[in-house]
Amino acid sequence: MSMALPPFAAWRLIGALDGFEVVYPEPGRLRGHATAVDLEASACTNTLPVHRLALRTGDAVVASAVYVQALDVAVRRLDQTYRRLDDHRFDYTSEGDFHAILTYDAAGFVIDYPGIAVRFA
């Protein structure tokens, strides 16, 4: 599977399904300024915007992502808000009233995403 944003074009997700190449979504559906990718039920992809944004405590920003749903591989744009609470915690919200407090280690990797993942040392 690969994702690409050709110059002056729309995001595309290309994968293989039973030997045939499939392109999701229809061309042009994700036009916009998505700056991240988010894989449903994955804590890893929440590391990317936190590294890129470098927020100070109390700051918040809306980050648009190309969101890939886990079960049906549907792709859509998802606006997400990250608000830095302290050195290791972010208040994360996204469309549909989703909310979680994410905890990161000193390197900026997610170590606790309630209901999704917890890192064990």
Secondary structure, DSSP 8 states (H G I E B T S, - for coil): -EEE--TTS--EEEEEETTEEEEES-TTTT-S---EEEETT-SGGGHHHHHHH---TT-EEEEEEEEE-TTT--EEEEEEEEEE-SSSEEEEEETTTEEEEEEE-TTS-EEEETTTEE---
